[in-house]
């Protein structure tokens, strides 16, 4: 990477962080769906660049697969439930103490 681009990228990133920190909690919540839609468009564009002949249905299928794979990577509860068959902390019901 060109060091000049790194400086520009770092400055842009700092500006992005400053704007996010200045947002109210309500603005942050409102930004969520917008950011998700943007991320989906960017993912679809990236997939389309690799597979320009793909149909919209195929693109959506690959996007779903990528999101599922990503969830598996970052969600330890999912991994423990699915891979190891352990119950999620939400489903564990403690027995009442025996008197």
C-alpha positions in Angstrom: 0.0 0.0 0.0 1.2 3.5 -0.9 2.0 5.3 2.4 0.3 8.4 1.1 -3.0 6.5 0.8 -2.5 5.1 4.3 -2.4 8.7 5.7 -5.6 9.6 3.8 -7.3 6.4 4.8 -6.4 7.0 8.5 -7.7 10.6 8.3 -10.9 9.5 6.7 -11.3 6.7 9.3 -10.7 9.2 12.2 -13.4 11.5 10.7 -15.8 8.6 10.4 -15.2 7.7 14.1 -15.6 11.3 15.2 -19.0 11.5 13.4 -20.2 8.2 14.9 -19.2 9.4 18.4 -21.1 12.6 17.9 -24.3 10.8 17.0 -27.1 10.4 19.6 -28.2 6.9 20.6 -31.4 7.4 18.5 -29.3 8.4 15.4 -27.1 5.4 15.9 -30.2 3.1 16.0 -31.7 4.8 12.9 -28.4 4.3 11.1 -28.4 0.6 11.6 -30.8 -0.4 8.8 -29.1 2.0 6.4 -25.7 0.6 7.1 -27.0 -2.9 6.7 -28.5 -2.1 3.3 -25.3 -0.5 2.2 -23.2 -3.5 3.3 -25.6 -5.8 1.4 -25.3 -3.7 -1.8 -21.5 -3.7 -1.5 -21.4 -7.5 -0.9 -23.7 -8.1 -3.8 -21.6 -5.8 -6.0 -18.4 -7.7 -5.0 -20.0 -11.1 -5.7 -21.3 -9.8 -9.1 -17.7 -8.6 -10.0 -16.5 -12.2 -9.5 -19.5 -13.8 -11.2 -21.0 -11.3 -13.7 -23.2 -14.0 -15.3 -25.0 -14.7 -12.0 -28.7 -14.2 -11.8 -30.3 -12.1 -9.0 -31.5 -15.3 -7.4 -28.0 -16.7 -7.4 -26.5 -13.5 -6.0 -29.1 -13.5 -3.2 -28.3 -17.2 -2.4 -24.6 -16.5 -2.2 -25.2 -13.5 0.0 -27.3 -15.7 2.3 -24.5 -18.3 2.4 -21.9 -15.6 3.2 -24.0 -14.2 6.0 -24.6 -17.6 7.5 -20.9 -18.4 7.3 -20.1 -15.1 9.0 -22.6 -15.7 11.7 -21.0 -19.1 12.4 -17.6 -17.5 12.7 -18.6 -14.7 15.1 -21.4 -16.3 17.2 -20.0 -18.7 19.8 -23.5 -19.6 21.0 -24.5 -20.8 17.6 -21.3 -22.8 17.3 -21.8 -24.5 20.8 -25.4 -25.3 20.0 -25.0 -26.6 16.5 -21.5 -28.0 16.4 -21.3 -29.4 19.9 -24.9 -29.9 20.7 -24.8 -27.8 23.9 -27.9 -25.9 24.9 -27.8 -22.1 24.7 -27.7 -20.2 28.0 -31.2 -19.0 27.1 -32.7 -22.5 27.1 -31.1 -23.7 30.3 -33.7 -23.9 33.1 -32.2 -24.3 36.5 -33.9 -26.7 38.8 -35.3 -25.3 42.0 -33.3 -26.4 45.0 -34.7 -29.5 46.7 -35.8 -28.9 50.2 
